Amino acid sequence: MSFEVDNYLFKSDKLLRDISKTCYTQLKLIQQPITIKKGEVIYRQGDKPNGVYYLVEGKVKIEQSNKSGDIRVVYIYIDNEFFGFRTLMSEELQPVTAIALEESKILFYRGEDFKRIVKASPTLSLNMIEILGFEFNMWVNLITALSHKSAKERIAFVLLLLHEKYKRSKRIKTEITLTKLDIGRYSETTEETVVRVLKFFEEQKFVKTQGRTVSIINKRMLEIIAEEF
């Protein structure tokens, strides 16, 4: 079985696919460029959604905490991706917190203006429906995959997802830059387990680590490990 990484990645970069020039112009007129510093919170879990975000440059992690205070990283956005539109359209409170992993440039679309444009554009509306439909399938795939894997397999799996995400970024380098704590929160393991597994992967020459940077050397071996369920 091949590792189909696309089954675990959103398609929000397709939101504006085939929209009319009029729709594009309307969106451009309401967009507000903002710069978010590293570590800055864009919105918090429980906030009322007030708009949609387009990540021009940078990386944003999405995390969620439970009643016990445990935090789980559920996704990482890179440049050219939209986020925040699902809760805006469903008028739900934010179920997650969005935090900039590095200084990021964002285009912000105020909620009421964005919804007005969506309602007037069948193509934009259809794109959104298709993206949200795929998003549901993606969550089912991710939950199923993680629930059947050992800690080592989950970490290999997450490294492959991050590698693919970073590879699709505008940047030439594809090294994964993320704290071991966040890798643990993403893979549903502890930071200590991540340290131990990365050390094993490095000894086997599957990866190379330097501080919080991880470079994948033998992608195929990580795919074999990640597929063992």
N, C-alpha and C positions, 0 to 999 in steps of 0.2 A: 504493500500500500504506500502511495506517495503522500508526502505531507502537503496538504492543500491549505496553505496559509491564508488564502483569500477567504476561506470559510469563516475566519475569525477576525476579519477586519471590516470596519464600517466602509460605506461608499458615499459619505457625505460630500466628497469632492465632486460628485456628479449632480449636485443640487441645481446648478445653473445650466445644465446640459440642454441645448436646443431651445432655450428661451428666446423670445423675440427681442429685437433691438429696443423696443419701447419698454419692455419689462426690465431689461438690463439698465437702461437709462434711469428708470424710476428707482431702482435699487441703488444705483450710483449716487443719486441725488440725496438719499437719506443716510448714506454710510458716514460714519464718524471714525476717523483714524485715532487709535489710542496706543500707547506704549505701556506694557506691563513689565514691572521689574521682576527679576528672579525671586521666587518665593512669595510673590504677591497673590492674594486670593482674588479671583475674578468674580466668583459668586460662591455662596455657602449653602450647604445642605439645609433645607428649610426656608430659604429665601423665596420670595415671589419672583418668578421670571419676568424680566423687563425688556428682553430683546434677544437677538441672535448674533452670534460671533463668527467671524471668518478669520482664521489664523493665517496671516500673510507670511509671517516668519517666526520661527521659534517652536517651542514644545510646551504643551499643557497637559498635566496629569489630572485625571478624574478619579476621585476617591470617595469612599462612602464609609461612614462609621455606624456601628450598631448600638443598641441600648447599653451594652457593656463598655462602650468606648473603644472597641477594637476597630481598626481602620483597614480597609482593603482598597488597593488600587484596582480600578475596574477597566481603565482604558488610558491610552496616551494619544493625544492628537498632535499632528505635525502640520507643517505649512500646507496650504491649499485645502484645508478641511473646515467645514462648518460645524458648529456645535451650539446647543442650547435651544434648537427650534422645536424639539419634541415637547418639552414641558411648556413652552410658550403656546403652542397650538392646542395642547390639551388642558391648559390653564391649571396645571398642577404646581405644587410647590417643588422647588428643586430637590430631587432625591439624592443629589451628590454635590460635592465641592470641587470646584475647578481652580487649580493652582498652577502658576507659570513655573516650569522647570528651569527656564532660562529667560533672559530678557526677550520679550515677544512683541511683535507688532500685530495689532488686531484691527479689523474693521468691525465696528459695532452698528447694528441695525435696530433702531428703536422698535419695540414690540408692536405697537398699534399700527405704525407705518408699514412694517413688514407684513403683518397679517392682511392689511388692506391690499397690498400688491399681490400676495398669494391668492386671495379670493378673486382677483381680476385676471389671473393668468392660469389657464387650464394646464399648460405645460409645466409650470413651476409647481402647481398643486400635484400633478401626477408624479413628477420627480420626487417630491416629498413623500408621497404614499409608497412609492417603490423603495425608497431608502429606509423608511420606517418598517416596511414589511421585511426587508432583508435584515434590519437591525434585530428584529425579534428572532429570526432564524439564527443569527450570529450568536445571540445570548444562549439559545438552546444548545448550539454546537459547543460553545465555550464551557458552559456548566457541565454538560455531559462529559466532555473531554477531561476536565480537571478532576471531576469526581471519580474517575476510573484510573487515575495515575498516582504513582508514588511521588514522594517529594523530589527525587532526582529527575523523574520524568517531567514533572510539572515545571521545574526550573529550566530544563532543556527546552521545553515547549515555549515558555515565556521568552527565553533568549532568542528563539527563532522568530517569534512574533515581533519582538523589538528590533531585531536585525532587519526584518523586512520593512518595518515602518521607517526606520532610519535610512534605509537604502532608497526609499521613495522620496526622501526629503530633498530639498534643493542642494544640500551640502554634498560635497564630493566624498567626504569620509563617512563610513558607515559604522564606526565604533559606537557601541551602546554606552551612553553616559547616564547612569542612574545609580542611586545609592543602593547598597545591598539590602537596606531596610525596605526600600520601595520594591526591589525585585522580590523580596520575601512577601510583601503585601500583595503583589500582583500574582504570585504563584501560590499564594495561600500556604506559605511556609514561614518559618522563623528566620530572622537575620542570621542566627548561628548556623542554621542548616544551609543557607545560601553560601556562607563563607566556606563551609566544609565541602559542599558540592562543587563550587567554583575551583577550589584547590585541587579536587580530584580531576575535574575537567582540564585544568591547566597541566597537571602531571601527565595526563594522557594526550596532551597537545591538541585538545579539541578547541580550547580558547586560550587567549592571553589576557591577563588582567594587569591594570596599573591604576591604583587608587580606585576611583569609582567608574573607570572605563573598562569595558569588556570588548575584546575583538574576537570574532569567531574565525577560527583557523580551519576547522574540519566540520563544515556544515552538515555533511552527509551523516557523520557519526551522531551528531546531535539529533538529526531527524530520526535515525534508527532508535535512539533512546526515547525520544518523545513519542514514538509510535507504539511503544511496548505497552499496550493495554487491550 
